[in-house]
């Protein structure tokens, strides 16, 4: 006879990851691994139980991003290719392990399991939503939804944006399953009373909260957590049972930690030789989990023993029996206390079962079988069924709560991720204002507003803040947040300007293609008056159409110019400007594309070789001129001004100014005189003259430091009021992160087997040219090593001094302590900056010193030469240390001072990080817009307070 019920709830969610133009993004494996190890095995368990007529009930929450990915043809085809790769690896593993019966048997079992997954996927023609619909129709599995992009609902600012998350979720569910969901999984079980009227509006009957939400409820629930409560809106809330969670989730005594279970962190992707794995891992040689794991947990600090599938299955059955026994005793006790059939709510992330706990699906299978065959005291039930049992549930009011760390919101709002919310809230308000202004739009405007809604909701995903808190794929989470915010802002600005870039819009609809039925009108409200301007920066300007000329633009990157132009251009675009960058073509990239709202036009020019650089620059200007004339004459683009970066584009800038009357603003990033400490050759004189021409033709000249202001004004006889000082910027959110002890040590590229136990890392990042002063780092190294023998010096960059520097390190007998890392991609460079103890910028000539800012943003103390723009950035002993330029002894003393005093290191690093706000790109874009306004003399638009 039934004494009570188990409410088993599995929440299936992954962030929306779909990279149209790249099929090698490791983040897409999140979906593929979850499908292979969790989602498909769980569906197979439920289908087999149905075939055997085992009576059971399970509630399965499916988030809208997950549903969108599961139904996407592109991801389906990529997953098929992923499974085919697993089967190919399985065949290879059978051959490799043939002489070892134990591991050969394990490889055979993996081949069988992967084949079963492939056959299942093939049977449903790649769309497992069909299988989920079958489960829903069986009546044994209740499917429910979650918020549209799994946003952390309490931190959404406007009710309209909150409604959009719920309305879109219900719409996606209905599109996929033909019915509305009865319940909803509030992301992170994060409850705010503000959701109640919206849930009632969309006929949602119930949601889930953590157990402590009931502990603080008013009045206190008379049945505790073992009966739902009903809110004033008439919607029920079920509370998570603490005992169930502890038995499964606990890292100390939870079931998944049993020594007989499979070891998650031991995979052949990291165990086997790279030569063998090369065909099965990332094309760039990046190792990752393959799914072939041959060892069991075994125990702490002992040699891992081979995994045994049968032994693990037996243990899963044993744990299922133990879990059932505990629930029987728990319900027996609770029934006597509350006088009605209690319900024990056991919610878990679905990915726990199979992906993290490989035996998890077996555990659920065994549990449901034992409940059906071995007893009749406790039965599974869905929330909807339980709500139909009684009519007198306690009526209570709940307050803010989550199931996150410490029970509230600190995971999603702390120093690592708090920067995202001002931007998200501003987007919400912009979305609401613009939606209010367009009640009956054209089809194109409707498309743009719907896509802006998609981008806003994608930016609101709680996954990004969670990843920033856990310090896993931080760069990816930061990038995704910024991408979606910038796309949303750019689209709304286009709508307001009445000039929608249809190519840009179509690209975004192709890239972020989820939620086909989204309706921007959900953001409309009758009580918000139209605002005169939608601005995200502190100063609001009339949007401009800007033509940017730069010989460098990512991925074409030689120095810091490319990064500067990229960051400034995309920030201007995010503020509503239409920005067109004309730059040098690079192999493998389209001649025309839109990147984060910036229109990029590349021109083909044969790359320079030695003394041909001047000729290259001349040809580049001719090609740029042709492309710009096409934009103006053929495409009809009327540019407000030209922004020319450095002497390499001076000829084109001058010709465009004279031909079309477009004013020029020039940024001088460095001078030939400064680089060479004088003008000595014909090449020097040619470049110096081009710099003079550019500054003469420009209406305004921008430089990055007071040092450069004096240099440029003096060299080119410029009036002082023609020059504006605007610093370079740094994206501190991309660079910010904890120092990683496991990343401090860098393998020597020349000695792959050499890995000394380094305690300290001194890092240099820059071009290997004389003016960057890297030679003085090597000369300082012997003195540093004498005081701190276990120190490594990491030299990141390429350049003509490489061979000379290697010889110098050998002559100084420090080669074993020096890593010549070569060129580093952004993510690699950022990780090196975060992991170093000291970053050194020993330049002899430095107009600004962006590397110093990047190190500060990464939380690493800096030692810089007291020269150029570095003198503006660093205050000695406050936010960094200074050394005399070209003085190895001075450099060594400052580095040793930091290595000797960890308190000083921390204080300097923390101070530097706090003071980076003046180098924020939004501020820099505002200052640049002020310069533009001086040139075109357009009045400022009245700023709107956020």
URMO-V514610 format. One record per residue. N is the residue number from 0. RES is the residue in one small letter. SS is DSSP state (~ for helix, > for strand, _ for the rest). D_LAST is the distance of its C-alpha to the last C-alpha in Angstrom with 2 decimals. Layout:
BEGIN
N:RES:SS:D_LAST
N:RES:SS:D_LAST
END
This chain:
BEGIN
0:x:_:61.04
1:x:_:57.26
2:x:_:55.98
3:x:>:52.26
4:x:>:49.75
5:x:>:47.78
6:x:>:44.36
7:x:>:43.88
8:x:>:40.40
9:x:>:39.50
10:x:>:35.91
11:x:>:35.86
12:x:_:32.70
13:x:_:31.84
14:x:_:28.69
15:x:_:28.86
16:x:_:30.71
17:x:_:32.25
18:x:_:32.82
19:x:_:34.44
20:x:_:35.80
21:x:_:36.99
22:x:_:39.41
23:x:_:39.71
24:x:_:36.37
25:x:~:37.40
26:x:~:34.39
27:x:~:36.05
28:x:~:38.87
29:x:~:36.74
30:x:~:37.41
31:x:~:40.98
32:x:~:41.98
33:x:~:40.52
34:x:~:42.38
35:x:~:45.61
36:x:~:45.68
37:x:~:43.76
38:x:~:42.91
39:x:~:46.20
40:x:~:48.44
41:x:~:46.85
42:x:~:47.34
43:x:~:50.90
44:x:~:51.51
45:x:~:50.42
46:x:~:52.45
47:x:~:55.54
48:x:~:55.23
49:x:~:55.11
50:x:~:58.15
51:x:_:60.03
52:x:_:58.97
53:x:_:57.38
54:x:_:55.43
55:x:_:51.93
56:x:_:48.33
57:x:>:45.17
58:x:>:41.52
59:x:>:39.67
60:x:>:35.89
61:x:>:34.86
62:x:_:31.27
63:x:~:30.09
64:x:~:29.63
65:x:~:33.18
66:x:~:34.53
67:x:~:32.97
68:x:~:34.62
69:x:~:37.91
70:x:_:38.19
71:x:_:37.28
72:x:~:40.36
73:x:~:39.36
74:x:~:38.84
75:x:~:41.99
76:x:~:44.00
77:x:~:42.66
78:x:~:43.48
79:x:~:46.97
80:x:~:47.39
81:x:~:46.19
82:x:~:48.84
83:x:~:51.47
84:x:~:50.69
85:x:~:51.18
86:x:~:54.54
87:x:~:55.59
88:x:~:54.76
89:x:~:56.69
90:x:~:59.72
91:x:~:59.46
92:x:~:59.22
93:x:~:62.34
94:x:~:64.20
95:x:~:62.90
96:x:_:63.77
97:x:_:67.06
98:x:_:69.18
99:x:_:67.24
100:x:~:67.82
101:x:~:65.01
102:x:~:62.20
103:x:~:63.77
104:x:~:63.62
105:x:~:59.94
106:x:~:59.27
107:x:~:61.22
108:x:~:59.14
109:x:~:55.88
110:x:~:57.34
111:x:~:58.26
112:x:~:54.83
113:x:~:52.95
114:x:~:55.43
115:x:~:54.78
116:x:~:51.01
117:x:~:51.68
118:x:~:54.11
119:x:~:51.64
120:x:~:48.90
121:x:~:51.48
122:x:~:52.76
123:x:_:49.37
124:x:_:49.01
125:x:_:46.01
126:x:_:43.92
127:x:_:44.12
128:x:~:42.02
129:x:~:45.41
130:x:~:46.79
131:x:~:43.86
132:x:~:44.49
133:x:~:48.12
134:x:~:47.22
135:x:~:45.06
136:x:~:47.99
137:x:~:50.36
138:x:_:48.82
139:x:_:48.99
140:x:>:45.47
141:x:>:42.44
142:x:>:39.48
143:x:>:35.95
144:x:>:32.47
145:x:>:29.36
146:x:_:25.64
147:x:_:25.04
148:x:_:24.19
149:x:_:24.98
150:x:>:21.38
151:x:_:21.11
152:x:~:20.23
153:x:~:19.31
154:x:~:16.38
155:x:_:14.85
156:x:_:11.81
157:x:_:12.51
158:x:~:16.07
159:x:~:16.20
160:x:~:15.78
161:x:~:18.29
162:x:~:20.59
163:x:~:20.44
164:x:~:21.79
165:x:~:24.60
166:x:~:25.44
167:x:~:25.75
168:x:~:27.86
169:x:~:30.20
170:x:~:30.52
171:x:~:31.44
172:x:~:33.94
173:x:~:35.49
174:x:~:35.82
175:x:~:37.69
176:x:~:39.78
177:x:_:40.23
178:x:_:39.15
179:x:_:36.12
180:x:_:35.69
181:x:_:36.89
182:x:>:34.81
183:x:>:31.76
184:x:>:31.22
185:x:_:27.87
186:x:~:26.88
187:x:~:28.09
188:x:~:29.30
189:x:_:25.82
190:x:>:25.79
191:x:_:23.19
192:x:~:24.38
193:x:~:21.44
194:x:~:23.43
195:x:~:26.49
196:x:~:25.94
197:x:~:24.88
198:x:~:27.97
199:x:~:30.11
200:x:~:28.80
201:x:_:30.09
202:x:_:33.34
203:x:_:32.84
204:x:_:35.57
205:x:>:34.80
206:x:>:32.79
207:x:>:33.55
208:x:>:32.43
209:x:_:33.84
210:x:~:36.77
211:x:~:34.99
212:x:~:32.73
213:x:~:35.98
214:x:~:37.00
215:x:_:34.09
216:x:_:34.23
217:x:>:34.99
218:x:_:37.82
219:x:_:39.39
220:x:_:40.63
221:x:_:44.40
222:x:_:45.21
223:x:~:42.91
224:x:~:41.34
225:x:~:44.33
226:x:_:43.33
227:x:_:40.03
228:x:>:38.16
229:x:>:36.66
230:x:_:33.26
231:x:_:32.72
232:x:_:31.51
233:x:_:34.95
234:x:_:33.81
235:x:>:35.86
236:x:>:34.89
237:x:>:37.36
238:x:>:37.29
239:x:>:38.25
240:x:_:41.68
241:x:~:41.73
242:x:~:45.34
243:x:~:44.92
244:x:~:41.99
245:x:~:43.91
246:x:~:46.97
247:x:~:45.13
248:x:~:42.08
249:x:_:43.51
250:x:_:44.00
251:x:_:46.97
252:x:_:49.03
253:x:_:47.33
254:x:~:49.59
255:x:~:47.99
256:x:~:49.16
257:x:_:52.83
258:x:_:54.98
259:x:_:56.51
260:x:_:53.24
261:x:>:52.07
262:x:_:50.38
263:x:_:46.96
264:x:_:46.65
265:x:_:50.05
266:x:_:49.95
267:x:~:52.28
268:x:~:49.29
269:x:~:49.40
270:x:~:53.08
271:x:_:54.94
272:x:_:55.64
273:x:~:53.09
274:x:~:55.82
275:x:~:56.55
276:x:~:52.93
277:x:~:51.83
278:x:~:52.31
279:x:~:50.30
280:x:_:47.21
281:x:_:44.44
282:x:_:45.87
283:x:_:44.63
284:x:_:46.67
285:x:_:43.82
286:x:_:45.38
287:x:_:43.93
288:x:_:45.27
289:x:_:47.75
290:x:_:48.47
291:x:_:52.01
292:x:_:52.24
293:x:_:55.81
294:x:>:55.53
295:x:>:54.98
296:x:_:53.06
297:x:_:56.46
298:x:_:55.26
299:x:_:53.67
300:x:_:55.15
301:x:_:57.91
302:x:_:58.80
303:x:_:57.21
304:x:_:59.73
305:x:>:59.78
306:x:_:57.89
307:x:_:60.02
308:x:~:58.62
309:x:~:61.23
310:x:~:60.89
311:x:~:57.10
312:x:~:57.61
313:x:~:60.01
314:x:~:57.58
315:x:~:54.82
316:x:~:57.33
317:x:~:58.18
318:x:~:54.55
319:x:~:54.03
320:x:~:57.04
321:x:~:55.74
322:x:~:52.32
323:x:~:54.17
324:x:~:56.51
325:x:~:53.67
326:x:~:51.98
327:x:~:55.33
328:x:~:55.87
329:x:~:52.27
330:x:~:52.55
331:x:~:56.01
332:x:~:54.70
333:x:~:51.57
334:x:~:53.63
335:x:~:55.83
336:x:~:52.91
337:x:~:50.90
338:x:_:53.75
339:x:_:52.20
340:x:_:51.69
341:x:>:48.82
342:x:>:46.36
343:x:>:45.37
344:x:>:42.10
345:x:>:42.12
346:x:>:38.97
347:x:>:38.74
348:x:>:37.05
349:x:~:39.44
350:x:~:39.38
351:x:~:41.14
352:x:>:44.21
353:x:_:45.73
354:x:_:43.28
355:x:_:42.98
356:x:>:46.00
357:x:_:48.36
358:x:_:50.68
359:x:~:47.94
360:x:~:48.94
361:x:~:52.54
362:x:~:51.52
363:x:~:49.88
364:x:~:52.88
365:x:~:55.32
366:x:~:53.40
367:x:~:53.32
368:x:~:56.99
369:x:~:58.08
370:x:~:56.31
371:x:~:58.15
372:x:~:61.58
373:x:_:62.08
374:x:_:61.00
375:x:_:59.92
376:x:_:58.15
377:x:>:54.60
378:x:>:53.06
379:x:>:49.82
380:x:_:47.64
381:x:_:44.35
382:x:~:41.72
383:x:~:42.41
384:x:~:46.12
385:x:~:45.70
386:x:~:43.53
387:x:_:46.46
388:x:_:48.89
389:x:_:47.88
390:x:_:46.25
391:x:_:45.61
392:x:_:42.88
393:x:_:41.26
394:x:>:38.16
395:x:_:35.55
396:x:>:31.91
397:x:_:30.31
398:x:_:27.50
399:x:_:25.23
400:x:>:27.52
401:x:_:28.23
402:x:_:31.33
403:x:_:29.82
404:x:~:30.96
405:x:~:31.57
406:x:~:30.51
407:x:_:26.77
408:x:_:23.75
409:x:_:24.50
410:x:_:25.55
411:x:_:22.15
412:x:_:20.10
413:x:_:21.75
414:x:_:21.90
415:x:_:22.92
416:x:_:20.00
417:x:_:17.05
418:x:~:15.32
419:x:~:14.85
420:x:~:12.50
421:x:~:9.17
422:x:~:10.21
423:x:~:11.51
424:x:~:8.70
425:x:~:6.51
426:x:~:9.92
427:x:~:10.48
428:x:~:7.87
429:x:~:9.20
430:x:~:12.57
431:x:~:12.49
432:x:~:11.58
433:x:~:14.19
434:x:~:16.62
435:x:~:16.61
436:x:~:17.62
437:x:_:20.50
438:x:_:22.79
439:x:_:25.94
440:x:_:25.28
441:x:_:27.94
442:x:~:29.16
443:x:~:27.52
444:x:~:24.06
445:x:~:24.68
446:x:~:25.67
447:x:~:22.59
448:x:~:20.26
449:x:~:22.51
450:x:~:22.47
451:x:~:18.68
452:x:~:18.91
453:x:~:21.60
454:x:~:19.71
455:x:~:16.69
456:x:~:19.28
457:x:~:21.28
458:x:~:18.48
459:x:_:18.09
460:x:>:21.81
461:x:~:22.68
462:x:~:25.45
463:x:~:23.44
464:x:~:22.22
465:x:~:25.80
466:x:~:27.40
467:x:~:25.41
468:x:~:26.64
469:x:~:30.19
470:x:_:30.39
471:x:_:32.15
472:x:_:30.78
473:x:~:27.75
474:x:~:27.57
475:x:~:27.71
476:x:~:24.97
477:x:~:22.61
478:x:~:23.63
479:x:~:23.20
480:x:~:19.66
481:x:~:18.66
482:x:~:20.82
483:x:~:19.29
484:x:~:15.64
485:x:~:16.79
486:x:~:18.95
487:x:~:16.36
488:x:~:14.07
489:x:~:17.32
490:x:~:18.59
491:x:~:15.66
492:x:~:15.81
493:x:~:19.55
494:x:~:19.35
495:x:~:17.26
496:x:~:19.68
497:x:_:22.60
498:x:_:24.17
499:x:_:24.35
500:x:_:26.27
501:x:~:28.69
502:x:~:30.13
503:x:~:26.81
504:x:~:26.08
505:x:~:29.63
506:x:~:29.45
507:x:~:26.46
508:x:~:28.23
509:x:~:31.24
510:x:~:29.60
511:x:_:27.24
512:x:_:29.56
513:x:_:29.05
514:x:_:28.46
515:x:_:30.35
516:x:_:29.68
517:x:_:25.89
518:x:_:24.39
519:x:~:20.82
520:x:~:21.38
521:x:~:20.83
522:x:~:17.06
523:x:_:17.71
524:x:_:17.36
525:x:_:18.95
526:x:_:16.70
527:x:_:13.39
528:x:_:13.85
529:x:_:13.40
530:x:_:10.66
531:x:_:12.38
532:x:_:10.78
533:x:_:9.08
534:x:_:8.17
535:x:_:7.68
536:x:_:9.18
537:x:_:8.85
538:x:_:11.20
539:x:_:11.29
540:x:_:14.93
541:x:_:17.18
542:x:_:18.24
543:x:_:21.73
544:x:>:24.74
545:x:>:26.02
546:x:>:29.44
547:x:>:29.73
548:x:>:33.28
549:x:_:34.00
550:x:_:37.20
551:x:_:35.43
552:x:>:32.75
553:x:_:32.68
554:x:_:35.04
555:x:>:37.08
556:x:_:36.48
557:x:_:38.90
558:x:_:36.80
559:x:_:33.22
560:x:~:32.63
561:x:~:31.96
562:x:~:29.23
563:x:~:27.58
564:x:~:27.66
565:x:~:26.47
566:x:~:23.40
567:x:~:22.41
568:x:~:23.13
569:x:~:21.17
570:x:~:18.04
571:x:~:18.52
572:x:~:19.11
573:x:~:15.95
574:x:_:14.09
575:x:_:16.22
576:x:_:19.39
577:x:>:22.73
578:x:>:24.59
579:x:>:28.34
580:x:>:30.16
581:x:>:33.95
582:x:>:35.71
583:x:>:38.88
584:x:_:40.01
585:x:_:40.80
586:x:_:43.04
587:x:_:41.69
588:x:_:38.39
589:x:_:37.93
590:x:_:38.13
591:x:>:35.03
592:x:>:32.12
593:x:>:28.34
594:x:>:26.73
595:x:_:23.03
596:x:_:22.47
597:x:>:24.84
598:x:>:28.12
599:x:>:30.94
600:x:>:34.39
601:x:>:37.23
602:x:>:40.58
603:x:_:43.82
604:x:_:45.68
605:x:_:48.44
606:x:_:47.19
607:x:_:48.59
608:x:_:51.65
609:x:~:52.82
610:x:~:53.74
611:x:~:52.39
612:x:~:48.81
613:x:~:49.12
614:x:~:50.54
615:x:~:47.72
616:x:~:45.14
617:x:~:47.04
618:x:~:47.20
619:x:~:43.51
620:x:~:42.69
621:x:~:45.02
622:x:~:43.46
623:x:~:39.91
624:x:~:41.05
625:x:~:42.53
626:x:~:39.43
627:x:~:37.14
628:x:~:39.63
629:x:~:39.47
630:x:~:35.69
631:x:~:35.97
632:x:~:39.23
633:x:~:39.63
634:x:_:36.04
635:x:_:35.03
636:x:_:31.92
637:x:_:31.16
638:x:_:29.49
639:x:_:27.62
640:x:>:28.85
641:x:>:30.66
642:x:>:29.52
643:x:>:32.77
644:x:>:33.09
645:x:_:36.38
646:x:~:39.87
647:x:~:40.59
648:x:~:38.74
649:x:~:39.88
650:x:~:42.52
651:x:~:40.27
652:x:~:37.53
653:x:~:40.16
654:x:~:41.83
655:x:~:38.65
656:x:~:37.74
657:x:~:41.26
658:x:~:41.61
659:x:~:38.34
660:x:_:37.07
661:x:_:33.83
662:x:>:32.60
663:x:>:32.55
664:x:>:30.34
665:x:>:32.22
666:x:>:31.30
667:x:_:34.37
668:x:_:34.06
669:x:_:37.60
670:x:_:40.81
671:x:~:44.30
672:x:~:45.70
673:x:~:43.55
674:x:~:44.29
675:x:~:48.03
676:x:_:48.30
677:x:_:49.87
678:x:_:51.01
679:x:_:54.35
680:x:_:54.89
681:x:~:54.72
682:x:~:51.76
683:x:~:49.95
684:x:~:50.81
685:x:~:49.62
686:x:~:46.18
687:x:~:45.90
688:x:~:46.74
689:x:~:44.11
690:x:~:41.48
691:x:~:42.73
692:x:~:42.61
693:x:~:39.00
694:x:~:37.89
695:x:~:40.07
696:x:~:38.71
697:x:_:35.03
698:x:_:33.10
699:x:>:31.08
700:x:>:31.94
701:x:>:29.49
702:x:>:30.88
703:x:_:29.52
704:x:_:31.09
705:x:~:32.81
706:x:~:36.05
707:x:~:35.55
708:x:~:34.65
709:x:~:38.03
710:x:~:39.83
711:x:~:38.58
712:x:~:39.06
713:x:~:42.54
714:x:~:43.68
715:x:~:42.64
716:x:_:43.05
717:x:_:39.49
718:x:_:38.31
719:x:~:35.91
720:x:~:33.21
721:x:~:33.22
722:x:>:31.97
723:x:>:28.39
724:x:>:27.91
725:x:_:25.09
726:x:_:25.75
727:x:_:26.09
728:x:_:23.58
729:x:_:23.97
730:x:_:22.22
731:x:~:22.71
732:x:~:21.72
733:x:~:24.60
734:x:~:27.02
735:x:_:26.16
736:x:_:28.73
737:x:_:31.66
738:x:_:34.89
739:x:_:37.30
740:x:~:40.84
741:x:~:42.27
742:x:~:40.77
743:x:_:41.98
744:x:_:45.23
745:x:_:45.61
746:x:_:48.77
747:x:_:50.90
748:x:_:50.96
749:x:_:54.48
750:x:_:55.81
751:x:_:54.38
752:x:_:56.54
753:x:_:55.64
754:x:_:53.08
755:x:_:53.69
756:x:_:51.87
757:x:_:49.38
758:x:_:47.58
759:x:>:45.39
760:x:>:43.71
761:x:>:43.13
762:x:>:41.07
763:x:>:41.07
764:x:>:38.89
765:x:_:39.60
766:x:_:42.07
767:x:_:45.65
768:x:_:46.47
769:x:~:48.04
770:x:~:45.14
771:x:~:43.05
772:x:_:45.67
773:x:~:46.14
774:x:~:49.87
775:x:~:49.30
776:x:~:47.67
777:x:~:50.96
778:x:~:53.01
779:x:~:51.07
780:x:~:51.51
781:x:~:55.11
782:x:~:54.20
783:x:~:51.21
784:x:~:53.40
785:x:~:56.08
786:x:~:53.72
787:x:_:51.80
788:x:_:54.16
789:x:_:51.93
790:x:>:49.22
791:x:>:48.26
792:x:>:46.86
793:x:>:44.71
794:x:>:44.57
795:x:>:41.99
796:x:_:42.38
797:x:_:45.00
798:x:_:46.84
799:x:_:50.26
800:x:_:50.95
801:x:~:51.03
802:x:~:54.83
803:x:~:55.28
804:x:~:52.84
805:x:~:54.65
806:x:~:57.95
807:x:~:56.59
808:x:~:55.50
809:x:~:59.00
810:x:~:60.72
811:x:_:58.76
812:x:_:59.72
813:x:_:56.13
814:x:~:55.79
815:x:~:55.58
816:x:~:52.47
817:x:>:50.61
818:x:>:48.64
819:x:>:48.14
820:x:>:45.35
821:x:>:44.98
822:x:_:41.90
823:x:_:39.09
824:x:_:36.45
825:x:~:32.85
826:x:~:33.04
827:x:~:36.44
828:x:~:35.39
829:x:~:32.37
830:x:~:34.67
831:x:~:37.20
832:x:~:34.70
833:x:~:33.59
834:x:~:37.21
835:x:_:38.72
836:x:_:39.69
837:x:>:39.37
838:x:>:37.97
839:x:>:39.91
840:x:>:39.05
841:x:_:42.37
842:x:_:41.87
843:x:_:44.23
844:x:_:41.81
845:x:_:38.09
846:x:_:35.67
847:x:_:32.73
848:x:_:33.44
849:x:~:30.79
850:x:~:32.96
851:x:~:32.51
852:x:~:28.73
853:x:~:29.24
854:x:~:31.67
855:x:~:29.34
856:x:~:26.59
857:x:_:29.35
858:x:_:30.26
859:x:_:33.57
860:x:>:34.96
861:x:>:36.05
862:x:>:39.09
863:x:>:38.75
864:x:>:41.05
865:x:_:40.42
866:x:_:40.07
867:x:_:37.68
868:x:_:33.96
869:x:~:34.73
870:x:~:35.61
871:x:~:32.06
872:x:~:30.53
873:x:_:32.96
874:x:_:34.00
875:x:>:37.32
876:x:_:37.44
877:x:_:33.74
878:x:_:31.85
879:x:>:34.98
880:x:>:38.59
881:x:>:40.20
882:x:>:43.63
883:x:_:45.83
884:x:_:45.64
885:x:_:48.60
886:x:_:49.89
887:x:~:50.57
888:x:~:51.74
889:x:~:48.52
890:x:~:46.47
891:x:~:48.70
892:x:~:48.40
893:x:~:44.60
894:x:~:44.46
895:x:~:47.11
896:x:~:45.23
897:x:~:42.25
898:x:~:44.51
899:x:~:46.45
900:x:_:43.59
901:x:~:41.16
902:x:~:39.35
903:x:~:38.73
904:x:~:37.55
905:x:~:34.96
906:x:~:33.78
907:x:~:33.45
908:x:~:31.66
909:x:~:29.12
910:x:~:28.49
911:x:~:28.10
912:x:~:25.60
913:x:~:23.40
914:x:~:23.48
915:x:~:22.45
916:x:~:18.83
917:x:~:20.11
918:x:~:21.59
919:x:_:18.53
920:x:~:18.61
921:x:~:15.02
922:x:~:15.93
923:x:~:19.27
924:x:~:18.04
925:x:~:16.02
926:x:~:19.29
927:x:~:21.32
928:x:~:19.42
929:x:~:20.20
930:x:~:23.81
931:x:~:23.79
932:x:~:22.67
933:x:~:25.60
934:x:~:27.89
935:x:~:27.03
936:x:_:25.99
937:x:_:23.28
938:x:_:20.93
939:x:_:17.31
940:x:_:14.93
941:x:_:12.73
942:x:_:9.32
943:x:_:6.33
944:x:_:3.77
945:x:_:0.00
END
